[in-house]
Amino acid sequence: MAGLFNLRRYGASIARHHLLTGGPTRRRPPPHANVFGRALHTSTVLDRVVSFHLSDIGEGIREVTVKEWYVKVGDVVEQFDNLCEVQSDKASVTITSRYDGKIVKLHHNVDEIALVGKPLLDFDVEDEEEDDSSSSSSSSSDEESERKDTKSAAAGEHAPTGKVLATPAVRRIAMENKVDLTQVPATGRNGRVLKGDVLEFLQVIPKGTVKPHPTLLAQSGIKEQRKPEPATPIDLKQAETVVPLKGVAKAMVRSMTDALKIPHFAYCDEVDVTKLVEVRSQLKEEAARQGIKLTYMPFFLKAASNALLQHPILNSSFDESSESVIYKKYHNISVAMQTPQGLVVPNVKNIEQKSILQIANDLNALQERGAKGALTPSDYANGTFALSNIGIIGGTYTHPVVMTPQVAIGGLGKTRVLPRFDDAGQVVPAHIMVVSWTADHRVIDGVTMASFSNLWKQYLENPNLLMLGPK
């Protein structure tokens, strides 16, 4: 009897040690086994096989590819040990163990497809700590123990104070670290305290490493449905602000509505302004001594005026009532500029008669009046052509809108330093600016716009030509 008592008392520990150290394969005792076999068989360690399912890794992923196994059949692992690496169409994820036990089966080989929610591998677990609903056991005593735990957990709030569901292994860790299990948040099935819960409580592993069992999530979801948070009604009238348009903004509504009634034709090109950058830097100090701020815009305006002399139809207006084109000998080129009142487009008068410094002086005067809100109607009147320098804001490409009754406008992009080939075939840094032209396609055809652009580009790429006058 003493031998039987010792076997009943220590049989589970002996079997566990035998299993985890790679002993011979276990065999279920036959039904007619003697009392010693039955006593050894009642240990829940011997036949508790648990299937580890691939959990949802988020973002709607339903299948992954197994890229590498970190374990093999027969390996003994603990909770949070790396099991394998899987690859979805979005990221690689390392799968860790939820169990302490021995690997008995791998359901997939490397490069095979694993489905979310399906078994990934099987464990022979050490004890009853694990609670996966897919776990299987050939021991009737395991099933009875599972039913008892479920019933006691289902009682939930009716359980006596201080009663905590936990395995002996978890209780041993808690006792060694002087942890009160009633203070440990449980994430196991039906409120069971797991080893990971205790480790999180002791701050051995980061908080949130252990994911709650689906049964706990379902219960919390029911509670949230019972107590939905009332939605705060929004008064739409108070959440909206009505601002009547006036001044420049109101004028823009009318002008842009009229402008977009005409068919627009667009043409883009890039200009190498490397030489222009050098010329402007040489003249900048001399202009400053005369009290004039010299930017690139006066060069753009003068080049446009010279090119308009060769393509006068671009310096015209279209009379819809008589279906006729009105050619204009004066070049009043409008320049878009931002002011406190909004975007305005005054024009520099008679550019064809002025030098670059004179154009710069007139342009500076317009900008000063615009900043003060002192522009007059005459500053806007009789414009014949237009340029808009969006590059000062940072844009590269644009699609400017023609301002009726004018028939063409140019949008200038930001100048960037880009690699280009020189005449010798060597890569050199170049200052490149993109220009976007838009024209009234009722009057201007593509050949005319492209020819004008090429001539304008020639003046800017060889700025010394501006000193020779128009061609």
NORSULCOR-V124327 format. One record per pair of residues at least 6 apart in sequence whose ideal C-beta (glycine too) atoms are under 7 Angstrom apart, sorted by the first residue. I is the first residue (numbers start at 1). J is the second residue. Records with the same first field share a line. If there is no record, write none. Layout:
I: J / J
This chain:
4: 35 / 36 / 39
7: 36 / 39 / 40
8: 39
11: 39 / 40 / 43
12: 43 / 45
15: 40 / 43 / 45 / 46
16: 45 / 126
19: 26 / 102 / 124
20: 76 / 102
22: 74
26: 46
28: 47 / 138
29: 37 / 38 / 41
42: 141
44: 127 / 128 / 139 / 141 / 142 / 145
45: 126 / 127
47: 137 / 138 / 139
48: 124 / 125 / 137 / 142
49: 104 / 122 / 124 / 136 / 137
50: 99 / 122 / 123 / 125 / 130 / 132 / 135
51: 119 / 122 / 132 / 134 / 135
52: 98 / 99 / 119 / 120 / 121 / 123
53: 117 / 118 / 119 / 120 / 134
54: 114 / 115 / 116 / 117 / 118 / 120
56: 116
57: 88 / 93
59: 90
61: 88 / 90 / 116
62: 115 / 116
63: 113 / 114 / 115 / 116
64: 86 / 87 / 88 / 114
65: 86 / 87 / 111 / 113
66: 84 / 86 / 108 / 110 / 111 / 112 / 114
67: 85 / 86 / 87 / 92 / 110
68: 84 / 85 / 110
69: 84 / 106 / 110
70: 82 / 83 / 84
71: 77 / 83 / 103
72: 103
73: 103 / 104 / 105 / 106
74: 102 / 103
75: 103
76: 102
77: 97 / 101 / 103
78: 97 / 100
79: 97 / 98 / 99 / 100 / 195 / 196
80: 96 / 97 / 196 / 205 / 209
81: 96 / 97
82: 94 / 96
83: 95 / 96 / 97 / 121
84: 95
85: 92 / 94
86: 93 / 95 / 114
95: 120
98: 130
99: 123 / 125 / 130
100: 125 / 126 / 129
101: 123 / 124 / 125 / 126
102: 123 / 124
103: 121 / 123
104: 122 / 123 / 124
105: 121 / 122
106: 121
107: 119 / 120 / 121
108: 114 / 120
114: 120
126: 169
127: 167 / 168 / 169
128: 145 / 167
129: 167 / 169 / 170 / 194 / 195
131: 188 / 189 / 192 / 213
137: 143
149: 165 / 190
150: 190
152: 159
153: 165 / 190 / 191
154: 190
162: 182
164: 181 / 182 / 193
165: 190 / 191 / 192 / 193
166: 181 / 192 / 193
169: 195
170: 193 / 194 / 195 / 198
171: 181
173: 195 / 198
174: 181 / 198
177: 202
179: 198 / 201 / 202
181: 193
184: 193 / 197 / 198 / 201
185: 197
186: 192 / 193 / 197
187: 194 / 197 / 210 / 211 / 212 / 213 / 216
188: 194 / 213
189: 213 / 215
190: 215
194: 210
196: 205 / 209 / 210
197: 210
199: 205
200: 207 / 209 / 210
245: 253
247: 341
248: 341 / 342 / 343 / 344
249: 342
255: 403
256: 401
258: 404
259: 401 / 402 / 403 / 404
260: 401
262: 402 / 404 / 440 / 442
263: 441 / 442
264: 402 / 438 / 441
265: 438 / 439 / 441 / 444 / 446 / 449
266: 399 / 436 / 437 / 438
267: 437 / 446 / 449 / 450 / 453
268: 397 / 434 / 435 / 436
269: 435 / 453 / 457
270: 432 / 433 / 434
271: 433 / 435 / 457 / 460 / 461
272: 420 / 430 / 431 / 432 / 461
273: 415 / 431 / 433 / 460
274: 430 / 431
275: 461 / 462 / 463
276: 296 / 299 / 460 / 463
277: 431
279: 463
280: 294 / 296 / 299
283: 294
284: 294
287: 294 / 357 / 360
290: 357
292: 357 / 360 / 361 / 364
293: 360 / 364
294: 360
297: 335 / 363 / 389
298: 356 / 359 / 360 / 363
299: 356 / 460 / 463
300: 387 / 412
301: 333 / 348 / 351 / 359 / 387
302: 351 / 356 / 359 / 466
303: 456 / 459 / 460 / 466
304: 333 / 385 / 387 / 456
305: 331 / 333 / 351 / 352
306: 459 / 470
307: 452 / 455 / 456 / 459
308: 314 / 315 / 331 / 385
309: 352 / 470
310: 455 / 471
311: 448 / 451 / 452
312: 327
313: 325 / 443 / 444 / 448
314: 385 / 407 / 408 / 444 / 452
315: 328 / 331 / 384 / 385
316: 325 / 326 / 327 / 328 / 407
317: 326 / 405 / 406 / 407
318: 325 / 405 / 407 / 440 / 442 / 443
319: 326
325: 443
328: 384
330: 350 / 384
331: 350 / 351 / 352 / 384 / 385
332: 347 / 349 / 350 / 382 / 383 / 384
333: 347 / 348 / 351 / 384 / 385 / 386 / 387
334: 345 / 346 / 347 / 383 / 385 / 386 / 403
335: 345 / 346 / 347 / 348 / 363 / 387
336: 343 / 345 / 388
337: 344 / 367 / 370
339: 370 / 371 / 373
340: 373
341: 373
344: 370 / 375
345: 380 / 386 / 403
346: 366 / 370 / 375 / 379 / 380
347: 383
348: 359 / 362 / 363 / 366
351: 359
356: 466
366: 379
369: 375
383: 406
384: 406
385: 406 / 408
386: 403 / 406 / 409
387: 410 / 412
388: 400 / 409 / 411 / 412
389: 412
390: 398 / 411 / 412 / 413
391: 412 / 413 / 414 / 415 / 433
394: 414
395: 413 / 414
396: 413 / 414 / 434
397: 413 / 434 / 436
398: 411 / 413 / 436
399: 436 / 438
400: 409 / 411 / 436 / 438
401: 438
402: 408 / 409 / 438 / 439 / 440
403: 409
407: 439 / 440 / 443 / 444
408: 437 / 439 / 444
409: 438
410: 435 / 437
411: 436
412: 433 / 435
413: 433 / 434
415: 431 / 432 / 433
416: 432
417: 429 / 431
418: 430 / 432
419: 427 / 429
420: 428 / 430
421: 427
422: 428
435: 453
437: 449 / 453
439: 449
458: 465
459: 465 / 466
